[in-house]
Amino acid sequence: MVNPIGELPNSTYSNTGTKIEVIAAGVPKFLGETRNYDLIFTELREGGFTAYMPFSQYVELPEAKSLDSDIDFYLPCAPDAPQWEAMRKNNIKLLIPGYVIFDNYFESMNDNDPLAELIECVGREHVLGVLNYDEPAGPMWAGSLSKKDLLNIYQRTKNVDPSIPVLMVHGPFYASNIVEGYDEPYPRQKERDKFFDFVKEASTFADVVGFDIYPVPFGLGGGLTSPSLNGDQITNIKDTYIDYLDWIKREVPGNNYFTAVQGFNFIKQFEEGYKPDNLSDSDMLNLREPTQAELQDMVDGSLAGGASMIVWWGQTHITDKDSNLWKDIKTVNKTISE
């Protein structure tokens, strides 16, 4: 497949000379709630980011909560609005969630295609790509998402502009554990095969594919596995990213590849005092933010595995009280081009 990304401005080059897009899926809550876009996009540029995806969810459970500012990056769109001027001035590109822009809310605004309208407003040179449905394998398994849904976003994007790359991120798979009612550790090989078959099937509706892997701390909720471990738990961050990238390059050839890495502490996803059913008391006590060394391993594993894009996810949960994590993320970003 021909590389659909092309040479866009403000791409970081790794120390191997490979062009790397470094994408922020949102910014820390204390920064996002200012709605000061000169400040936000200057911070991103100086922090080694090249692209931005509007996402401001700062609590996930028991009820999702987001800032009101996400709407600034959709429709209606005025080319001279502060967010767009600041984005262009700092040479940051936009990653558009396709499942949002093609929502009925934007579809019903007028007779125009909402993606075409947004791109015309922002400028094609400032658009990195469109993101297809998030982690589709699970919903496909459950029957709540179909290939037709994935094809819809892919085709509609290409109808607007065939050069726009469509991205798709997949979740990792769970490690096998002793489960009551099963005579062998679960998930079994057949569940792993079924999951990864869905990953391959869904990936046909994207140009850039990858995995989101959030490994800190190890063993959370039973732990994660990676393709070559046959259900065993991961024990090395860098090797995990390499293993997932090796698998998808082999099984979904001819694409570009990326990873989404962990810019958050899981406990920050929950309202204070809330404990998800799938986490034990011990899990809750062990929750912590990644160290700078662990963040570095995530990036190093992504680059060693051949990723052309790295997405930082979860930093929207960072508050001004734990802003050192944000500083560490920006420090690690700078090592990509050193």
C-alpha positions as CSV (number, residue, x, y, z in Angstrom):
1,M,0.0,0.0,0.0
2,V,1.3,3.5,-0.9
3,N,2.1,5.6,2.2
4,P,-0.9,7.9,2.5
5,I,0.6,10.2,5.0
6,G,3.1,12.0,2.8
7,E,5.5,14.7,4.1
8,L,3.6,17.0,6.4
9,P,5.1,19.9,8.3
10,N,6.4,19.6,12.0
11,S,7.0,15.9,12.0
12,T,9.6,14.7,14.5
13,Y,12.4,12.6,13.1
14,S,13.8,9.8,15.2
15,N,17.5,9.3,15.7
16,T,17.3,6.7,12.9
17,G,16.0,9.3,10.5
18,T,12.4,7.9,10.5
19,K,9.6,10.5,10.5
20,I,7.5,10.1,13.6
21,E,4.2,11.8,14.4
22,V,3.8,12.4,18.2
23,I,0.1,12.9,18.9
24,A,-1.6,14.2,22.1
25,A,-5.0,12.8,22.7
26,G,-6.0,15.7,24.7
27,V,-4.0,17.7,27.3
28,P,-4.0,17.7,31.1
29,K,-7.3,18.9,32.7
30,F,-5.6,21.9,34.3
31,L,-4.4,23.0,30.9
32,G,-7.4,22.1,28.8
33,E,-9.9,23.9,31.1
34,T,-8.1,27.3,30.5
35,R,-9.3,27.2,26.9
36,N,-6.3,29.4,26.2
37,Y,-5.3,27.9,22.8
38,D,-2.1,29.9,22.4
39,L,-0.9,28.5,25.7
40,I,-2.1,24.9,24.9
41,F,-0.6,24.6,21.4
42,T,2.6,26.4,22.4
43,E,2.9,23.8,25.2
44,L,2.3,21.0,22.8
45,R,4.9,22.2,20.2
46,E,7.5,22.9,22.9
47,G,6.7,19.5,24.4
48,G,7.6,17.6,21.2
49,F,4.1,17.0,19.9
50,T,3.2,17.3,16.2
51,A,-0.5,16.6,16.3
52,Y,-3.6,16.9,18.5
53,M,-6.8,14.9,18.9
54,P,-9.7,16.6,20.7
55,F,-10.4,14.5,23.8
56,S,-10.9,15.9,27.3
57,Q,-12.4,13.1,29.3
58,Y,-11.0,13.5,32.8
59,V,-13.2,10.9,34.6
60,E,-14.1,7.5,33.1
61,L,-15.9,5.7,35.9
62,P,-18.6,5.4,37.3
63,E,-19.7,8.1,34.9
64,A,-17.7,9.7,32.1
65,K,-17.0,13.4,32.5
66,S,-15.3,15.7,29.9
67,L,-14.6,19.4,29.5
68,D,-16.9,21.4,27.3
69,S,-14.0,22.5,25.1
70,D,-14.1,19.5,22.7
71,I,-16.8,21.1,20.7
72,D,-14.4,23.9,19.7
73,F,-12.7,21.4,17.3
74,Y,-15.8,20.3,15.4
75,L,-18.7,22.2,13.8
76,P,-19.6,24.9,13.3
77,C,-16.1,26.0,12.3
78,A,-14.7,29.4,11.7
79,P,-11.3,29.4,10.1
80,D,-10.1,32.4,12.2
81,A,-11.3,31.0,15.5
82,P,-8.6,31.1,18.3
83,Q,-8.1,27.3,18.4
84,W,-7.4,27.1,14.7
85,E,-5.1,30.1,14.5
86,A,-3.1,28.8,17.5
87,M,-2.9,25.3,16.0
88,R,-1.6,26.6,12.7
89,K,0.8,29.1,14.3
90,N,2.4,26.2,16.2
91,N,2.3,23.9,13.2
92,I,0.3,21.3,15.0
93,K,-1.9,18.9,12.9
94,L,-5.4,17.7,13.7
95,L,-6.4,14.0,14.2
96,I,-10.2,13.8,13.7
97,P,-12.2,11.1,15.5
98,G,-14.3,9.8,12.6
99,Y,-16.9,8.3,14.9
100,V,-17.5,11.8,16.3
101,I,-17.5,13.9,13.1
102,F,-20.0,11.5,11.4
103,D,-22.3,11.5,14.4
104,N,-25.9,12.5,13.7
105,Y,-25.4,15.7,15.7
106,F,-23.1,17.1,13.0
107,E,-24.8,15.3,10.1
108,S,-28.0,17.2,10.8
109,M,-26.5,20.7,10.9
110,N,-26.8,21.2,7.1
111,D,-26.5,19.3,3.8
112,N,-22.7,19.4,3.7
113,D,-20.6,16.4,4.5
114,P,-19.3,17.2,8.1
115,L,-15.8,15.9,7.5
116,A,-15.4,17.8,4.2
117,E,-16.7,21.0,5.9
118,L,-14.3,20.7,8.8
119,I,-11.3,20.0,6.6
120,E,-12.2,22.9,4.3
121,C,-12.3,25.2,7.4
122,V,-9.0,23.9,9.0
123,G,-7.1,23.3,5.8
124,R,-6.0,19.9,4.5
125,E,-2.4,20.6,5.2
126,H,-3.3,20.8,8.9
127,V,-5.1,17.5,9.1
128,L,-3.1,14.4,10.0
129,G,-5.9,11.9,9.5
130,V,-9.2,10.4,10.7
131,L,-9.5,7.8,13.5
132,N,-11.9,4.9,12.9
133,Y,-13.8,3.3,15.8
134,D,-11.7,2.7,18.9
135,E,-10.7,-0.9,19.8
136,P,-13.3,-2.5,17.5
137,A,-12.4,-6.2,18.1
138,G,-14.3,-6.3,21.4
139,P,-17.6,-4.7,20.1
140,M,-17.3,-6.9,17.0
141,W,-17.1,-10.0,19.2
142,A,-20.1,-8.8,21.2
143,G,-22.1,-8.0,18.0
144,S,-22.5,-4.3,18.7
145,L,-20.2,-3.2,15.9
146,S,-20.1,-4.4,12.3
147,K,-17.7,-4.4,9.4
148,K,-20.2,-2.1,7.7
149,D,-19.7,0.5,10.5
150,L,-15.9,0.4,10.0
151,L,-16.3,0.5,6.2
152,N,-18.6,3.5,6.5
153,I,-16.0,5.7,8.2
154,Y,-13.2,4.5,5.9
155,Q,-15.2,5.0,2.7
156,R,-16.6,8.4,3.7
157,T,-13.2,9.6,4.6
158,K,-11.7,8.5,1.2
159,N,-14.7,10.0,-0.6
160,V,-13.8,13.4,0.9
161,D,-10.0,13.0,0.1
162,P,-8.3,9.7,-0.8
163,S,-5.0,11.1,0.6
164,I,-6.3,11.3,4.2
165,P,-5.1,8.3,6.2
166,V,-7.5,6.4,8.4
167,L,-6.1,5.2,11.7
168,M,-7.4,2.4,13.8
169,V,-6.2,1.4,17.3
170,H,-6.8,-2.0,18.9
171,G,-6.7,-3.0,22.5
172,P,-4.3,-5.6,23.8
173,F,-5.5,-9.0,25.1
174,Y,-5.7,-10.3,28.6
175,A,-3.4,-12.8,30.2
176,S,-4.7,-16.3,31.1
177,N,-5.6,-17.0,34.7
178,I,-7.3,-19.7,36.7
179,V,-11.0,-19.1,36.4
180,E,-13.7,-21.1,38.2
181,G,-15.6,-23.4,35.8
182,Y,-12.7,-23.9,33.4
183,D,-10.2,-26.8,33.4
184,E,-7.4,-24.7,32.0
185,P,-6.4,-21.1,32.3
186,Y,-8.8,-18.6,30.7
187,P,-8.8,-17.0,28.1
188,R,-7.7,-20.1,26.2
189,Q,-6.0,-20.3,22.8
190,K,-9.3,-20.3,21.0
191,E,-10.3,-17.0,22.6
192,R,-7.0,-15.4,21.8
193,D,-7.3,-16.6,18.2
194,K,-10.8,-15.2,17.9
195,F,-9.8,-11.8,19.3
196,F,-6.8,-11.5,17.0
197,D,-8.9,-12.6,14.0
198,F,-11.2,-9.7,14.7
199,V,-8.2,-7.4,14.9
200,K,-7.0,-8.6,11.4
201,E,-10.5,-8.3,10.0
202,A,-11.1,-4.8,11.3
203,S,-7.7,-3.5,10.2
204,T,-8.7,-3.8,6.5
205,F,-10.6,-0.6,7.1
206,A,-7.6,1.5,8.0
207,D,-4.3,2.7,6.6
208,V,-2.4,3.1,9.9
209,V,-3.0,0.4,12.5
210,G,-1.7,-0.3,16.0
211,F,-2.4,-1.1,19.6
212,D,-3.0,0.9,22.8
213,I,-0.9,-0.7,25.6
214,Y,-1.1,0.6,29.1
215,P,1.1,-1.8,31.1
216,V,1.7,0.0,34.4
217,P,1.4,-1.6,36.9
218,F,2.0,-5.2,35.7
219,G,-0.7,-7.7,36.6
220,L,-3.6,-5.2,36.9
221,G,-6.9,-7.0,36.7
222,G,-5.2,-10.3,35.9
223,G,-2.6,-8.7,33.6
224,L,-2.0,-8.5,29.9
225,T,-0.4,-10.9,27.5
226,S,1.2,-10.3,24.1
227,P,1.0,-12.3,20.9
228,S,4.1,-14.5,21.4
229,L,3.5,-15.2,25.1
230,N,0.5,-17.6,24.5
231,G,-1.4,-16.2,27.5
232,D,1.5,-15.6,29.9
233,Q,1.6,-12.2,31.5
234,I,3.9,-9.5,30.2
235,T,6.9,-8.7,32.3
236,N,8.9,-6.2,30.1
237,I,7.5,-3.0,28.8
238,K,9.7,-2.5,25.8
239,D,9.4,-6.1,24.6
240,T,5.6,-5.9,24.9
241,Y,5.4,-3.0,22.4
242,I,7.8,-4.7,20.0
243,D,5.9,-7.9,20.2
244,Y,2.5,-6.3,19.4
245,L,4.1,-4.3,16.5
246,D,5.9,-7.4,15.1
247,W,2.6,-9.3,15.1
248,I,0.5,-6.6,13.4
249,K,3.3,-6.0,10.8
250,R,3.3,-9.7,10.0
251,E,-0.5,-10.2,10.0
252,V,-1.6,-6.8,8.5
253,P,1.2,-6.1,6.0
254,G,1.5,-3.1,3.8
255,N,0.2,-0.5,6.3
256,N,1.8,2.1,8.5
257,Y,1.9,1.3,12.2
258,F,1.5,3.1,15.5
259,T,1.1,2.7,19.3
260,A,-0.9,4.5,22.0
261,V,1.1,4.7,25.2
262,Q,0.2,5.3,28.8
263,G,0.2,8.9,30.0
264,F,-1.8,8.3,33.1
265,N,-2.4,6.6,36.5
266,F,-5.4,4.3,36.3
267,I,-6.7,5.5,39.6
268,K,-7.2,9.0,38.1
269,Q,-9.8,7.5,35.8
270,F,-12.1,6.9,38.7
271,E,-14.1,9.2,40.9
272,E,-12.5,9.3,44.4
273,G,-13.6,6.2,46.4
274,Y,-14.8,4.3,43.4
275,K,-13.5,0.7,42.7
276,P,-14.3,-1.1,39.5
277,D,-15.5,-4.7,39.9
278,N,-12.6,-6.1,37.9
279,L,-10.0,-4.7,40.2
280,S,-9.1,-6.2,43.6
281,D,-8.3,-4.3,46.7
282,S,-4.6,-5.2,46.1
283,D,-4.9,-3.8,42.5
284,M,-6.2,-0.5,43.8
285,L,-3.3,-0.2,46.3
286,N,-0.8,-0.9,43.5
287,L,-2.1,1.7,41.1
288,R,0.5,4.4,40.3
289,E,1.6,6.6,37.4
290,P,4.4,5.4,35.1
291,T,7.9,6.5,36.0
292,Q,9.9,8.4,33.5
293,A,12.0,5.3,32.8
294,E,8.8,3.3,32.1
295,L,7.6,6.1,29.7
296,Q,10.9,5.9,28.0
297,D,10.6,2.1,27.6
298,M,7.1,2.6,26.0
299,V,8.5,5.0,23.4
300,D,11.7,3.0,22.8
301,G,9.7,-0.2,22.3
302,S,7.4,1.7,19.8
303,L,10.3,3.0,17.8
304,A,12.2,-0.3,17.9
305,G,9.0,-2.1,16.7
306,G,8.7,0.3,13.7
307,A,5.9,2.7,14.7
308,S,5.6,5.8,12.6
309,M,3.2,7.4,15.1
310,I,3.0,7.5,18.9
311,V,-0.2,8.6,20.6
312,W,-0.1,9.7,24.2
313,W,-3.4,8.8,25.8
314,G,-4.7,9.5,29.3
315,Q,-2.9,12.7,30.1
316,T,-6.4,14.3,30.4
317,H,-6.5,12.7,33.8
318,I,-3.5,14.6,35.0
319,T,-4.2,17.4,37.5
320,D,-2.0,20.3,38.7
321,K,-1.2,18.2,41.8
322,D,0.5,15.4,39.7
323,S,1.8,17.5,36.9
324,N,5.3,15.9,37.1
325,L,3.9,13.1,34.9
326,W,3.2,15.7,32.2
327,K,6.7,17.0,32.5
328,D,8.1,13.5,32.2
329,I,6.0,12.9,29.0
330,K,7.4,16.0,27.4
331,T,11.0,15.1,28.4
332,V,10.6,11.6,26.9
333,N,9.2,13.1,23.7
334,K,12.4,15.1,23.2
335,T,14.5,11.9,23.2
336,I,12.8,10.8,20.0
337,S,14.8,13.2,17.9
338,E,18.0,13.1,19.9
